[in-house]
Amino acid sequence: MSDSMMGKSHAGHLKLVADSIADFSVPGSEMLTQKQWTITSEKFRLTNRERQVCQRLFEGMTRNQVAEELGIKPRTVRHYMEHIHEKLDVSNRVGVVLRIIEMRDRIDEPGEQDTERLGEPSPTEDRN
């Protein structure tokens, strides 16, 4: 591995991973539907702004890119990231991406949630 590859930031690695997964116009943008994002943000109780930050991190954006796009300061993005890490029970942005993918994989089809696998009783389950 070259010295230039060794020096890349985590955000750079996330971008490389997102780019290698598929050739989308925006990395990661089509990996989850809006319905899947809604289910995920409800499950982890993310605020609207935390969801916006989380989606952009998932797309491989850096903190500065997120701040610029949302019209907030990078320090504010860091604040949101801390809340996201806490709510998703992860310690870094790679953990955020992995947790989102894990949640996506627990959702059978876009728009439908497999409640049994999410730890909630199925509506047809006998509760005696």
N, C-alpha and C positions, 0 to 999 in steps of 0.2 A: 504494500500500500504506500502511495507517495506521501511526502510530507504535507502537501497541500490537502490531501484527503484526511490526514490525521488531524489537521487544524480546524476542520469544519465544526460549526456549532451544532447543538441538538436540533435547532430549527432547520439547518441545512440538511441534516440527516433525515428529518421528517419529510422535507421537500423531496429528497431523493426517493424515499420509500413511496410517497404518494405518486410521484411521477412514474415509478416503475410498476405500480399496481395497475394503472390504466392510463390511457392517453386522453384525458379530459382537458377541456379548455381551462378549467380551474381545478387544480389537483384536489381530489377528495370531494368535490362538489356534488357528484352524482353517486357517491357511495352510500348515501342515506337520503331517503325521501323526506319531504317536509313532515309527513305523518310520523316517520320513524324518529325524526328530531323531536317532534312534539311528545311522543311517548317517552323518549329518553329524558327530555328535560323535566317532564312531570315526575318520572320515577326518581330522579335525583333532586327534585325540587329546586331547579335552577331558575333564577329570575330571568326576565327577558334579556337583560344586558349580559348576564352570565352566559346565556345560551348563544348570544351573538358572538361573544368572545370565544366561547368553546368551539363554535362552528368554524371560525376563522383559524383557530389553532389547529383544528382537525384538517383544514385545507392546507396546512403547512406554512402559514404566515408567521412572521416574527412578531414580537411584542410591538416593535415600532411600526410595522405595517398595519397591525390591528388598530393601534392608536390612531394612525393617520386616517384609515378608512372610517373609523367610528367617530372621529373628531374629538378624541380625548387624549390625555397625556399617557405616555408609556408607564408612568408610575401608577396611574389609575388602572391600566390593563394588568399590571402586576398584582394590584389589590384584588381584582376580579379573579385572576388566576389562582391566588391563594384560596379564595372561597371555593372555586371549582375543584381544586386539589382536595380540599377538606370534604366537600360533598361527595366526590367520587372515590374518596379514600385512596388517593394515589399521591406520589411525592414529586412527580415531574410531568412535563407535557407529553412525553412518550406514554406514560401511564394513562393520561387523559385519552389519547388516541386509542390505546388498547382497550380501555374500559368502554369507550363508545362503540368500538367494533364488537366487543363481547355483548353489549346490550343489543346492538343491531341483530346479531346472530340469534338472540333469544326471541326475536320477533319473527314469526313464521313468514308472513307476507306483508308487504307494505300496506299499512292500514289496519292490520289485525295483530292482536297481541295474544301470545300464548300465556294465559294467566297461570296455568299450572307450573310452567317452568320458571315463571317470575316469582314463585313463592306465594302466590295467592290462590285460594281455593277456586276450582272450576265452578261455574254456575250450575253445572249438572252433577257435581259431586255430592254424594250422600253425606249429610252432616249429622247423622245419628251418633 
